Amino acid sequence: MTHEEQRIYLIQELLAEESGYKNISIPADEQEQKHLLRSLMNVRMPNPINQHFLDIQDEYLQTERDIQGVIESSNLPSIPTDPRLVLWQGDITTLRTDAIVNAANSALLGCFHPLHACIDNIIHSKSGIQLRLFCDEMMKAQGHEEPTGKAKITPAFNLPGKYILHTVGPIIYGPVRKKDCDELASCYRSCLKLAVENSCKSIAFCCISTGEFHFPNERAAEIAVQTVTSFLNTYEQDIRIIFNVFKDLDFRIYQNLLGISG
C-alpha cells in the first residue's frame, strides 16, 4: 500500500465498525482525510481490533512521524547553570527521549473529543489505538480512576521515545489552594520515581495542569522547577530533565526561573 492507500484503508475500517457512520463519505482532500482519521481514532472506544489493522496503522503513523521530523533530545543544549536541565519549546510528541509526560484525566483513556488540541488527545492520536487499549486494561486491573498527583507508565508505541508517563494534575476552579500545589508537586515526583524505576535517563515534562485544568502558568512552573531540582539534588539520579513548553508565555516564564538570558 502507498501512504495514501494506508490512510484510506484505516478510515474505511474504522467507519465499518459503527453502523452510524454508514453515511460518512471519505473526503478527497488529504488534510480532511487526516482529520477524519484522527477524529475516528479519538472517539473509538477501547474495543479489540485485528492485528492487520494495527500493522497498517503502525506503518502509517511511523511514516507520519518521520515526515514531521524527530528531535533528538540528546542534542538539545542544557541550561548554562545545570547540565541536568533543558528548556525546549516545541511539540513533545516529536521528541526522542526515554519518557515524555502526558497530562491525563483521571480515566487515563485519553481525550475522546475529536481533534481536541489538548496534549492528551495529541499523544494518543500519534501513539495509536494500542495506547487506549493498553490504558484500558491497566485501569480495569486497577479498578478505580487514577488519583490526582499519581502517575502510570505505558509504552510509547508509535512515538519516537520509549515510554509515556501519564499523570493527573489538579483542576483549578477558583483560587489556588495549598492542596493544589502539593498535588501538582506530587505529579512531578511520581513521574520522576517511575522514570528512575524504569531506568530512564531522560524525561520531558509538559506544563502539567496549565491547559484545560487552569493552573496558573507561573505558579505551576515554579512548582515544576522546585520539585524537579529538589528530587535531583536529594536522590542524585543520573537523569536529564527537559522542561517542554509550547506557548511563548511558558517559555518566557521558564527562562526567568532557570536564569536563562533572552
N, C-alpha and C positions, 0 to 999 in steps of 0.2 A: 504493500500500500504506500502511496505517496502521503506526505504530511496532511494534505487536504483531505484525502480519502480516509485517513485515520480519524480526522475530526468529524467528518460526515458519519462514519460508522458509529462513533461514540454517541453522537447526538441521536441517531436512529435507534440505537439500543436503549438509551435512557427514555426516549419518547415511547418506545414499545412497552415499557414497564407499567405505564399508567394509562388506563382507558380514557381518562380525562384529557390526555394530551393528543388524542387522535386528530384533532382539527388544527394542531400546530404545524405549520409548514416551516421547512428549513430555509432561511434567507439565503440569497445569492451572495451577499456581501460578506467578506471574510471576517471583518470585525464583529458584525452582527452574529455570525456563526459562533465566534468565540464567546460572545456574551451569552448566547443561548446555552452553549455547553456548560459554561461556568454556573449559570442560573440553575440548570438541571442538577448539577452536582451539589450546589448549595442546598437545595430543598429536598434532596433524596434522603430518605430515612436510612438508618444503618441496617439495611437488609442484605442478605447474602447476594453475591454476584459471581458470575463464572470467571474462571481464570483467564480465558481467552480475552475477555473484555479488559481485564486488568493488565494483561501483557501489552495490548494495543494502547491502553491509556498511559502506561508507564513510558512506552517509547515516545508517544506524543508529548507528554509533559516534559520529558527529559530533553527533547528537541526544542521545545518552547523555552525551557530553562537555558539551554546553551545559546539560543538566538538572543535572548535578553542579555546574557553575559553573566559570568560568575566572578565574584570578587573574592580573592584570596585574603582571608583575614590576617594571615601571617605577614602579608606585605603592607598592612596598614601601620602607619607610624604611631608609636606610643606618645603619650603626652611628655613634655620636657622634664617634668618633675618626678615621674614614676613610670618605669618601663613596664609595669604590670597593667597599666590602664591605657585605653584607647578611646578617643571620641571620633565617631564616624557618622556622617549624615547620608542616609540612603535607604534602599529597600532591603530590609532584613532577610527577605527570602532569597536574595542573591548571594548571601554570604556563605562561603565555605569555611565553616568553623565547627568545632566539636558539638556545640549546642547553641540553639537560639531559644529565646524565651517568648512564649505566646501568652498574651493577656487574655485568658479564657473566661468563660462564665462558669457557674457552679455545676452545670450539667456536664461540662467538659466534652461536648459533642460537636463543637464548632458553631458557627453562625449560620442559621437557616434562612436569613434574609437574602434574596437574590441580589448579587452584585454589590453587597454592602461593602463599604470602604474600610471597615474595621480590620485590625490585624488578624483577628481570629478567622475571619472569612478568607482573607488573602492567603494565609498559611494553609488552611485546609484545601483551598482551591488548587494551589500549586503543589501540595504534597500528594493529593489524590484521594480517591474514595476509601482506600485502605485505612487512612488515618481515622476517619469517623468510625469505621468498623472496629479498629483496634481499641479506640477510646470507649466504644460501647461495651465491648467485652470486659474491659478493665473496670468500668463503672458498675456494670452489673455484678461483677465479682465483689466490688466494694460494698454495694448495697445501699449507698446513700450518696447525696451530692457532695462535691468537693468543698471542704470548708475554706473560708476566706483565710489567706495567708499561707496555705499549704501548696504543694506542687506535685505533679506527676511527670514521669519521663516516658516518652514514646520514641520509636524510630522516626526518622525524618522522611522516610520513603523517597519521594522524587525531588526533594530539596537538596541543595548541594552538600549540606552538613550531615552529621551522624544522628543527632538527637534533637527532639523538641521538648522543652521544659514548659509544661502548661501550669500556670499559676493563676489563682483567683484573687484579684485585688479588691480592696474595699470600694463600695459605691458611695459617693458623697451626695447627700440630699440637702444639706444645709451647711452650717459652719463645720470645719474640720475638727474632729474630736481627737483626744489622745489615743483612743481605741483605734481610730482610723490610721493614725500614724504608726502605731505598734503593728497593726495588721499589714500595712504596706512594707514595713521593715522585715516582717516575717516572710513575705513573698520572696524578697531578695535572699534571705538566709536559707529558706527552703530550697530555692533553686541552686544556690551555691553548694549546699550539702549534697543534693542529688548529683550535681556535676562532679564533685570530688569522689563520691561513691562509685561513679561510673567512669572514673579515670579520664575525665575531660580536661584538656589542657587549655581550652579557650571556650568562652561563653559570651554571647551577645545578648545584652538586655535591651528590650524595648522600654518605652516610658510607661511602665505599668500603671494602670488606673487613670491616666490623664486624658484619655479619649472619651469614650462613651460613659465611663464611670465618674468623670468630672472631678477628679482630684486636682487641686491647683498645681499647675506645672512647676512653679519654682519650689514649692514645699516638697513636692514629690521628688524632684531632682536632688534636693538637699538630703532627703532620707536615703535615696539611692546611693549617693556618693559616700555618706557617712556609714551606711550599713556595709557596703562592699569593702571599703578601706579598713573598717574595723575587723571584718572577717579575715581579710588577707593578713593583717598585722597580728591578729590573735593566733591564727592557725598556721601561718607561714606556708600556705599552699602554693605550689608551682602551677598557677593558672592565670591566664591572660583574660582580662575583662574588657569587653567592648561595650561602651555606652552608645547604643544605636539610637539616633534621633531621626525623625523625618521632617519635622517642622523647623523653620528658621528660628522661631521663638525658642524652642527647646535647645537648639544648637547654641544660641547666644547664652542661655541660662547655664548650660554645662561648661561653656568656655569660661565663664566668670567663676564658677565653682571650682573648676580644675586649674585655674590660674593660667589659662592659655590666652595669649595676646591675639587680638583680632587682626 
